[in-house]
Amino acid sequence: MSGSEQRASVRVPARLKVDYSHEDNYLISYSKNISAEGMFICTDSLVPVGTHVKLVFSINELYEIEVNAGVVWVNSQGTKGDIGLGLRFFDPPTPLKEAILRIVNRIAVVDHPNH
């Protein structure tokens, strides 16, 4: 089953600056998309599935939200914007989930204005 078939939440395009760290490594990247459950970050610094990372990013009115996540898939092929990590949030704070859902709902309305 592919990653997209396993998703329970709608994922929407979102370019957010993301600081992430694991072990003693600290990196800065950008997200490609986001959902209430996780995000995909574009990076050449790939780590194995199962790796735990700490993410810090801002979204809407929330500044420097910190959330732990796990790598659920790695894409090592394709163009620069396709290479990166699929991450699942561990216990995201309620304000973060709500902010993401507002973005998802706004994009859904734009994509389907007659619904």
C-alpha positions in Angstrom: 0.0 0.0 0.0 1.4 3.4 -0.9 1.8 6.3 1.6 -1.1 8.2 0.1 -3.4 5.1 0.6 -2.6 5.0 4.3 -3.4 8.6 5.0 -6.5 9.3 7.0 -6.2 13.1 6.7 -6.3 15.4 3.7 -2.9 16.7 2.8 -2.5 20.1 1.2 0.4 22.0 -0.3 2.1 24.2 2.3 5.6 25.7 2.0 6.7 26.4 5.6 10.2 26.8 7.0 10.9 23.9 9.2 13.8 23.4 11.6 14.2 19.8 12.5 16.6 17.9 14.7 17.5 14.3 15.5 20.3 13.1 17.7 23.0 15.8 17.4 21.9 17.0 13.9 20.1 20.2 13.4 18.8 21.1 9.9 16.6 23.7 8.2 14.3 22.8 5.4 10.8 23.5 3.9 7.6 21.5 3.9 6.0 20.5 0.7 2.6 19.6 2.2 0.9 19.2 5.5 -2.1 17.4 7.1 -3.4 17.2 10.7 -1.3 14.0 11.0 2.0 15.0 9.5 4.0 16.7 6.8 6.5 16.1 4.0 9.7 18.0 4.2 12.1 18.5 1.3 15.6 17.5 2.3 18.7 15.8 1.0 19.7 14.8 4.5 17.7 11.6 4.6 17.3 9.5 7.7 15.8 6.0 8.0 12.1 5.2 8.5 11.5 5.0 12.3 13.8 7.9 13.2 12.3 10.3 15.7 12.8 14.0 14.9 11.8 17.3 16.6 10.2 19.9 14.4 9.9 23.6 14.9 7.8 25.7 12.5 5.3 28.5 12.4 1.8 28.2 10.9 -0.7 31.1 10.7 -0.9 32.7 14.2 1.2 30.0 15.8 4.9 30.8 16.1 7.6 28.3 16.6 5.4 25.4 17.4 7.5 22.4 18.6 6.2 18.9 17.9 7.8 15.5 17.8 7.4 13.3 14.7 8.5 10.0 13.3 9.8 9.3 9.8 7.2 7.1 8.1 8.6 7.1 4.6 11.7 8.3 2.7 11.7 9.5 -0.9 15.3 9.4 -2.2 14.5 9.8 -5.9 13.1 12.5 -8.2 13.7 16.2 -8.5 14.9 18.4 -5.6 11.3 19.2 -4.4 10.4 15.5 -4.4 13.3 14.2 -2.3 12.6 14.2 1.5 10.9 12.7 4.5 7.3 11.8 5.2 6.7 12.6 8.9 3.9 11.7 11.2 3.3 14.0 14.2 3.3 12.4 17.7 0.6 14.0 19.9 0.4 17.4 18.1 -1.0 20.2 20.3 -4.7 21.0 19.7 -3.9 24.5 18.5 -1.6 23.1 15.8 -4.3 20.6 14.6 -6.9 23.4 14.5 -4.6 25.7 12.5 -3.9 22.9 10.0 -7.5 22.0 9.6 -8.4 25.7 8.9 -5.8 25.7 6.1 -7.2 22.3 4.7 -10.8 23.6 4.8 -9.9 26.9 3.2 -8.1 25.1 0.3 -10.9 22.6 -0.1 -13.4 25.5 -0.5 -11.1 27.2 -3.1 -10.6 23.8 -5.0 -14.4 23.1 -4.9 -16.2 26.5 -4.8 -19.6 25.0 -5.7 -19.7 22.5 -2.8 
